[in-house]
Amino acid sequence: MTALSHYEQAFEKLPAPLRESRRVHLHAFLEQGFPTTREEDWRYTDLAPLAALAYEPAAAPDARPAAALEDCEALALANGRLIRGDARKHGANEAREAAPGIPTLNAAFASGGLNLDIAAGERPQPLHLLNWLGGQTQGMTHQRHRIRLGRGAQATVVLHDHGDAAAFFSTQMLDIELDGGAQLDLIRIQDLGAAASAITRTDAALGRDARFRCLSLDLGGALVRHDVNAALTQPGASAELAGVLAPSGRSHLDLHTRLDHRAPHGTSRETFRAILADRAHGVFNGKVVVHPGAQKTDSEQHVASLLLSPQAEIDAKPELEIYNDDVKCAHGATCGQLDESALYYLRSRGLTLETARNLLLFTFAHEVLGRIPLASARRLAERLLLARLPGGKALEELL
């Protein structure tokens, strides 16, 4: 029996029509397998447990998704199955081609996901996708999401992943295409159970003067990886990536970003904050590539980390590859602990040590969370972060 034979056995349980159309993806995955730590992009993240465990396609769960945001249209999925919302925005998005590795696994098993097509000039109500994952130990689910915005269209999508305590495995592929002048705000909130493993990949193609903003909060999971790739393919395109990583326990959160400037007058900004407690391990690898012909590119990237215990660890690696002289690019990374003088000042004003620490941590994270344009989503992210801090409830009342 080969190392990945249990995935082949699970595949044979899919309906026959799906097996016929997707077997090429399965064979590609079985041939390539999971990435290993010998590959530079996976140097700090070991996927061997995902290869060793015999995951089964998850059954329909008896799930209770979180409450929808009050100012949004709601679409609720449970292990890829639609349980609330407009069925026209949900579908089994087939992959004609899939990149090597995990995307081929996803293409072989994908059961459903968001399918959003917004016509030119439209500005629909924000969409809150409640994506519940879990309910079955060694269950797995795989989803493909597609978002298409026509010329001049504007949209806000909140992708909210949450689940229970099951040792669950999920992959999600998100394919985004923005036509000229389109604007998309993608707000990611990841609050999975402590035993969950999740791999997500977001690919965005930006047309002329298009704007893509991806703001994220990563909290849960035992092993979580998110790749964000944005290609600024036409002049005037802009991308902003920002997020907060706040793992605790023995959680491993790995964030990889890649911004490809392929046309003139492109703008990109990356700002990430990491707060690591206990024995948590965080990884940030951000690469900006300025291709020949992408003159007048303006790009900045920065990641700052706070380590709250001697056992917490962060591997931060901002990168620049520049093949054009007429550009303005900068990047940097910092790592440290809470400022003792700031703690002393807050305590001298009557705050307890715990409240003072939490206030500093919240302020550090809020530089990013405060950028979330949708007020209800911003409040949700703030509440979820505070819930992870000891005594955070008291601080929520102060705020």
VOKE-254831 format. One record per residue (C-alpha): x, z, y. Coordinates in nm, 3 decimals. Each point is the difference from the previous one (the first is absolute). Layout:
# residues N
((X, Z, Y));
...
# end
This chain:
# residues 399
((0.000, 0.000, 0.000));
((0.143, -0.102, 0.337));
((0.019, 0.236, 0.297));
((-0.297, -0.166, 0.174));
((-0.211, -0.081, -0.307));
((-0.269, 0.250, 0.101));
((-0.070, -0.212, 0.310));
((-0.045, -0.301, -0.227));
((-0.238, 0.200, -0.218));
((-0.197, 0.112, 0.306));
((-0.021, -0.360, 0.118));
((-0.167, -0.106, -0.326));
((-0.290, 0.233, 0.086));
((-0.091, -0.206, 0.306));
((-0.289, -0.250, -0.028));
((0.106, -0.327, -0.165));
((-0.052, -0.223, 0.310));
((0.231, 0.224, 0.204));
((0.264, 0.003, -0.269));
((0.005, -0.379, -0.012));
((0.060, -0.043, 0.372));
((0.241, 0.289, 0.045));
((0.222, -0.010, -0.307));
((0.269, -0.186, 0.192));
((0.029, 0.300, 0.235));
((0.020, 0.243, -0.291));
((0.277, -0.199, -0.166));
((0.193, -0.009, 0.327));
((-0.029, 0.378, 0.030));
((0.103, 0.061, -0.361));
((0.302, -0.222, 0.050));
((0.109, 0.157, 0.329));
((-0.115, 0.358, -0.053));
((0.003, 0.267, 0.268));
((0.277, -0.004, 0.260));
((0.289, 0.231, -0.082));
((0.228, 0.217, 0.211));
((0.271, -0.264, -0.047));
((-0.189, -0.212, 0.254));
((0.085, 0.090, 0.360));
((-0.363, 0.013, 0.116));
((-0.080, 0.250, -0.278));
((0.322, 0.196, 0.012));
((-0.169, 0.334, 0.079));
((-0.323, -0.044, -0.199));
((-0.001, 0.018, -0.380));
((-0.305, -0.167, -0.159));
((0.104, 0.078, -0.357));
((-0.296, 0.242, -0.050));
((-0.243, -0.283, 0.077));
((0.163, -0.213, -0.269));
((-0.003, 0.280, -0.257));
((-0.358, 0.130, 0.031));
((-0.288, -0.178, -0.176));
((-0.247, -0.053, 0.284));
((-0.351, -0.128, -0.073));
((-0.237, -0.187, 0.234));
((-0.211, 0.271, 0.159));
((-0.365, 0.037, -0.092));
((-0.271, 0.013, 0.266));
((0.042, 0.349, 0.149));
((-0.256, 0.248, 0.121));
((0.165, 0.007, 0.340));
((-0.100, 0.159, 0.327));
((0.176, -0.185, 0.280));
((0.081, 0.176, 0.323));
((-0.245, -0.024, 0.286));
((0.013, -0.323, 0.199));
((0.109, 0.003, 0.362));
((-0.305, 0.013, 0.224));
((0.086, -0.299, 0.219));
((0.093, -0.236, -0.286));
((-0.162, -0.220, -0.256));
((0.067, 0.161, -0.339));
((0.117, -0.168, -0.319));
((0.068, 0.237, -0.291));
((0.186, -0.091, -0.318));
((0.065, 0.215, -0.305));
((0.283, -0.135, -0.214));
((-0.065, -0.344, 0.143));
((-0.377, 0.006, -0.057));
((-0.237, -0.025, 0.293));
((-0.221, 0.307, 0.032));
((-0.107, -0.026, 0.366));
((-0.014, -0.273, 0.263));
((-0.031, -0.375, 0.041));
((0.072, -0.177, -0.331));
((0.097, -0.315, 0.191));
((0.315, 0.181, 0.115));
((0.105, 0.092, -0.352));
((0.133, -0.232, -0.266));
((0.255, -0.064, -0.272));
((0.254, -0.187, 0.213));
((0.199, -0.221, -0.235));
((0.371, -0.063, 0.055));
((0.107, -0.362, -0.042));
((0.362, 0.108, 0.018));
((0.159, 0.342, -0.005));
((0.342, 0.119, 0.105));
((0.226, 0.123, -0.281));
((-0.042, 0.353, -0.133));
((-0.287, 0.228, 0.086));
((-0.212, -0.271, 0.173));
((-0.024, -0.178, -0.336));
((-0.124, 0.320, -0.166));
((-0.260, 0.030, 0.273));
((-0.102, -0.366, -0.034));
((-0.052, 0.044, -0.375));
((-0.227, 0.305, 0.027));
((-0.159, -0.010, 0.349));
((-0.363, 0.111, -0.018));
((-0.122, -0.030, 0.358));
((0.068, 0.081, 0.360));
((-0.078, -0.068, 0.362));
((-0.079, -0.361, 0.087));
((-0.035, -0.025, 0.377));
((-0.031, -0.331, 0.185));
((-0.064, 0.020, 0.375));
((-0.083, -0.320, 0.183));
((0.169, -0.114, 0.320));
((-0.085, 0.211, 0.303));
((-0.193, 0.268, -0.190));
((0.045, 0.375, 0.061));
((-0.186, 0.186, -0.274));
((-0.052, 0.374, -0.030));
((0.303, 0.185, -0.144));
((0.003, 0.015, -0.379));
((0.078, 0.319, -0.195));
((0.105, -0.081, -0.356));
((-0.022, 0.318, -0.209));
((0.211, -0.071, -0.306));
((-0.036, 0.273, -0.264));
((0.258, -0.005, -0.279));
((0.009, 0.230, -0.301));
((-0.228, 0.169, -0.250));
((0.202, -0.084, -0.311));
((0.340, 0.127, -0.113));
((0.226, -0.301, -0.058));
((-0.269, -0.227, 0.137));
((0.096, -0.290, 0.221));
((-0.161, -0.236, 0.245));
((0.130, -0.301, 0.191));
((-0.153, -0.150, 0.312));
((0.054, -0.302, 0.222));
((-0.118, 0.010, 0.362));
((-0.025, -0.297, 0.234));
((-0.053, -0.002, 0.376));
((-0.032, -0.324, 0.196));
((-0.051, -0.008, 0.379));
((-0.084, -0.326, 0.174));
((0.130, -0.103, 0.340));
((-0.053, 0.274, 0.258));
((-0.182, 0.233, -0.242));
((0.056, 0.377, 0.020));
((-0.049, 0.262, -0.272));
((0.077, 0.359, -0.093));
((0.024, 0.095, -0.368));
((0.054, 0.355, -0.128));
((0.135, -0.004, -0.356));
((-0.048, 0.353, -0.130));
((0.141, 0.072, -0.348));
((-0.097, 0.333, -0.155));
((-0.053, 0.143, -0.348));
((0.006, 0.297, -0.234));
((0.265, 0.180, -0.204));
((0.021, -0.258, -0.281));
((0.337, -0.152, -0.091));
((-0.117, -0.344, 0.109));
((0.182, -0.327, 0.074));
((-0.115, -0.258, 0.253));
((0.137, -0.313, 0.164));
((-0.143, -0.174, 0.305));
((0.096, -0.332, 0.156));
((-0.121, -0.066, 0.354));
((0.018, -0.358, 0.129));
((-0.054, -0.043, 0.377));
((-0.019, -0.323, 0.198));
((-0.044, 0.002, 0.379));
((-0.075, -0.325, 0.181));
((0.106, -0.067, 0.358));
((-0.084, 0.285, 0.238));
((-0.158, 0.215, -0.274));
((0.048, 0.378, 0.011));
((-0.016, 0.238, -0.296));
((0.036, 0.378, 0.001));
((0.060, 0.119, -0.357));
((-0.017, 0.379, -0.037));
((0.124, 0.130, -0.337));
((-0.074, 0.355, -0.112));
((0.143, 0.091, -0.341));
((-0.118, 0.336, -0.136));
((0.026, -0.038, -0.378));
((0.019, 0.280, -0.254));
((0.336, 0.165, -0.066));
((0.037, -0.165, -0.343));
((-0.089, -0.357, 0.104));
((0.237, -0.297, 0.008));
((-0.077, -0.282, 0.240));
((0.176, -0.322, 0.102));
((-0.133, -0.200, 0.294));
((0.122, -0.319, 0.157));
((-0.122, -0.143, 0.332));
((0.089, -0.357, 0.097));
((-0.102, -0.123, 0.345));
((0.045, -0.349, 0.151));
((-0.036, -0.012, 0.379));
((-0.095, -0.312, 0.192));
((0.068, -0.085, 0.362));
((-0.052, 0.300, 0.233));
((-0.156, 0.198, -0.289));
((0.036, 0.379, -0.001));
((0.029, 0.216, -0.311));
((0.005, 0.377, 0.022));
((0.038, 0.213, -0.316));
((-0.022, 0.379, 0.046));
((0.029, 0.224, -0.304));
((-0.008, 0.357, -0.128));
((0.143, 0.067, -0.347));
((-0.067, 0.343, -0.146));
((-0.060, 0.015, -0.375));
((0.109, -0.139, -0.332));
((0.279, 0.074, -0.247));
((0.156, -0.346, 0.036));
((-0.111, -0.221, 0.289));
((0.153, -0.324, 0.127));
((-0.126, -0.220, 0.284));
((0.153, -0.330, 0.106));
((-0.106, -0.151, 0.334));
((0.114, -0.356, 0.065));
((-0.094, -0.182, 0.318));
((0.102, -0.357, 0.080));
((-0.017, -0.092, 0.369));
((-0.028, -0.371, -0.068));
((-0.111, -0.130, 0.342));
((0.112, 0.059, 0.360));
((-0.129, 0.309, 0.177));
((-0.097, 0.193, -0.313));
((0.037, 0.379, 0.006));
((0.005, 0.272, -0.264));
((-0.006, 0.378, 0.027));
((0.064, 0.216, -0.306));
((-0.022, 0.377, 0.032));
((-0.066, 0.284, -0.236));
((0.042, 0.359, -0.111));
((0.131, 0.103, -0.342));
((-0.077, 0.362, -0.085));
((0.069, 0.063, -0.370));
((0.029, 0.345, -0.156));
((0.053, 0.150, -0.346));
((0.196, -0.254, -0.206));
((-0.166, -0.301, 0.155));
((0.199, -0.323, 0.041));
((-0.108, -0.231, 0.284));
((0.182, -0.330, 0.050));
((-0.076, -0.227, 0.297));
((0.160, -0.343, 0.034));
((-0.067, -0.229, 0.296));
((0.118, -0.351, 0.075));
((-0.065, -0.190, 0.322));
((0.096, -0.367, 0.002));
((0.028, -0.150, 0.347));
((-0.022, -0.373, -0.064));
((-0.110, -0.128, 0.344));
((0.090, 0.057, 0.365));
((-0.131, 0.276, 0.226));
((-0.099, 0.234, -0.285));
((-0.030, 0.376, 0.052));
((0.019, 0.278, -0.256));
((0.002, 0.379, 0.014));
((0.047, 0.250, -0.282));
((-0.036, 0.377, 0.039));
((-0.011, 0.234, -0.299));
((0.002, 0.377, -0.036));
((0.075, 0.186, -0.324));
((-0.075, 0.368, -0.066));
((0.129, 0.111, -0.338));
((-0.066, 0.338, -0.160));
((0.087, 0.170, -0.330));
((0.181, -0.246, -0.234));
((-0.159, -0.313, 0.144));
((0.198, -0.322, 0.021));
((-0.064, -0.261, 0.266));
((0.141, -0.351, 0.029));
((-0.015, -0.230, 0.301));
((0.157, -0.345, -0.006));
((-0.090, -0.217, 0.296));
((0.145, -0.349, 0.038));
((-0.037, -0.234, 0.297));
((0.119, -0.357, -0.049));
((0.036, -0.229, 0.302));
((0.020, -0.355, -0.133));
((0.169, -0.298, 0.168));
((-0.229, -0.140, 0.266));
((-0.167, 0.337, 0.073));
((0.152, 0.036, 0.346));
((-0.136, 0.258, 0.247));
((-0.088, 0.236, -0.287));
((-0.055, 0.358, 0.117));
((0.017, 0.256, -0.284));
((0.042, 0.378, -0.018));
((-0.001, 0.229, -0.303));
((0.035, 0.377, -0.030));
((-0.056, 0.260, -0.270));
((0.027, 0.378, 0.054));
((-0.019, 0.260, -0.277));
((-0.045, 0.376, -0.025));
((0.115, 0.184, -0.314));
((-0.189, 0.326, -0.048));
((0.190, 0.128, -0.303));
((0.354, -0.030, -0.140));
((-0.135, -0.193, -0.300));
((-0.189, -0.265, 0.201));
((0.171, -0.338, 0.027));
((-0.034, -0.318, 0.205));
((0.178, -0.332, -0.045));
((-0.041, -0.199, 0.323));
((0.144, -0.347, 0.035));
((-0.096, -0.209, 0.305));
((0.147, -0.353, -0.014));
((0.043, -0.298, 0.231));
((0.093, -0.356, -0.098));
((0.036, -0.222, 0.306));
((0.069, -0.374, -0.013));
((-0.065, -0.075, 0.368));
((0.192, 0.107, 0.310));
((-0.283, 0.001, 0.254));
((-0.180, 0.316, -0.120));
((-0.047, 0.369, 0.082));
((0.005, 0.224, -0.308));
((0.064, 0.368, -0.066));
((-0.040, 0.249, -0.284));
((0.081, 0.361, -0.080));
((-0.065, 0.298, -0.225));
((0.016, 0.375, 0.058));
((-0.040, 0.296, -0.234));
((-0.018, 0.373, 0.071));
((-0.193, 0.325, -0.008));
((-0.239, 0.174, 0.236));
((0.146, 0.100, 0.336));
((0.060, 0.375, -0.009));
((-0.010, 0.028, 0.380));
((-0.342, -0.169, 0.007));
((-0.122, 0.239, -0.269));
((0.128, 0.294, 0.202));
((-0.175, -0.126, 0.313));
((-0.335, -0.038, -0.176));
((0.028, 0.343, -0.164));
((0.079, 0.154, 0.337));
((-0.339, -0.135, 0.114));
((-0.180, 0.198, -0.271));
((-0.015, -0.248, -0.290));
((0.082, 0.109, -0.351));
((0.300, -0.158, -0.172));
((-0.229, -0.202, -0.228));
((-0.214, -0.129, 0.286));
((0.306, -0.085, 0.208));
((0.154, -0.195, -0.288));
((-0.321, -0.189, -0.065));
((-0.044, -0.083, 0.366));
((0.349, -0.152, 0.015));
((-0.058, -0.194, -0.323));
((-0.335, -0.129, 0.121));
((0.148, -0.107, 0.333));
((0.282, -0.180, -0.181));
((-0.249, -0.193, -0.215));
((-0.249, -0.057, 0.278));
((0.237, -0.235, 0.181));
((-0.110, -0.246, -0.269));
((-0.349, 0.124, -0.091));
((-0.096, -0.004, 0.366));
((0.038, -0.379, -0.003));
((-0.292, -0.048, -0.240));
((-0.248, -0.185, 0.222));
((-0.318, 0.104, -0.185));
((-0.082, 0.357, 0.107));
((-0.184, 0.098, -0.319));
((0.287, -0.127, -0.218));
((0.251, 0.180, 0.219));
((-0.191, 0.330, -0.040));
((-0.019, -0.052, -0.377));
((0.376, -0.055, -0.022));
((0.065, 0.309, 0.213));
((-0.229, 0.218, -0.216));
((0.158, -0.121, -0.324));
((0.351, 0.067, 0.131));
((-0.092, 0.347, 0.125));
((-0.157, 0.080, -0.337));
((0.345, -0.048, -0.156));
((0.164, 0.252, 0.232));
((-0.014, 0.372, -0.088));
((-0.246, 0.154, 0.241));
((-0.082, -0.342, 0.140));
((-0.369, 0.089, 0.028));
((0.077, 0.247, 0.277));
((0.191, -0.268, 0.189));
((-0.290, -0.242, -0.037));
((-0.219, 0.254, 0.176));
((0.255, 0.026, 0.283));
((0.002, -0.376, 0.042));
# end
